[in-house]
Amino acid sequence: MLVTAESPSAVASAPLRQAILRHITYSLGTTPDQLTPREAFRAVALAVRDALVERLSPPSSATGRQTPSASITSPWSSSSADP
């Protein structure tokens, strides 16, 4: 299947393409010109994983539950009573 700039597939794939490029640059620390086949696979796998997690995770406001980081308190916080 040929994907052109005007096709719906190209529009839908733009965020995935940006995510792959982001992982090439920041996760793998390389450039698209210097990418090995293994690194290309890794960048695509990371981008697809991110998309799946984002799609399958319910938004925290929809569940009504707090995020774990919001319920964790530090033992050094100022709200703890000193002996």
ABEGO torsion letter per residue (X at the ends): XBBBAABAAAAAAAAAAAAAAAAAAAAAGBBAAABBAAAAAAAAAAAAAAAAAAAABBBAAAAGBBBAAAABBBAABAABBBX
